[in-house]
Amino acid sequence: MRLCSVVAGFPEAETDTIRRNIMKRSASKKDDAAADARKAKEEFVTGAIKNGVLAKVADDLYEKILYFSGYGFNACVHFSTEVDTYVGSKVVKKQIQHIEPGDIVMTRDESTGSDVFTKVVKRHHNGVKKLYEVTLDTGEKVKCTMDHKFRTTDGRMLPLKKILEHKLSIATKSLR
């Protein structure tokens, strides 16, 4: 969002639109979401060019933003939550508070819906938030914030607060 403001000249208040359009690409109404994402890219590149950035550089930067949106490691779970990490030639569990830049962790590629391993580039601390314990149909318990996203049975990725608000069900078949 900061890149949209600094590089492309988006007003701070409008930068969240870019984030939402990027994140909606895998949601329902894919065609509409894809059109919004294309429009956001055009606006980003146009704004960057106005600020003296070469078109090719602006396009490349936007593609990197898209790449990060698919592979960003969202750690909005309990501090002691364990995640799969790749160490040497095997997968091991590591508590999230011990994850460091350079670690290779499992995350979800929302463009394909598959789990992938990716390298942690940077840690971001977003403060302390209230945790909720969610018990899935499988019996698995997940401690997370209301912002934590789950895949719903209709295929969308939505934060817990939206799932509860709309009385949706979490898809548990794809969870480990």
Buried (B, 14 or more C-beta within 10 A) or exposed (E): BEBBBEBBBBEEEEBEBBBBBBBBBBBEEEEEBEEBBEEBBEBBBBBBBEEEBEEEEBBEBBEEBBEBBBBEBEBBBBEEBEBBBBEEEEEEEBEBEEBEEEBEBBBBEBEEEEEEBBEBEEEEEEEEEEBBEBEBEEEEEBBBBBEBBBBBEEEBBBBBEBBEEEEBEBBBEEEE
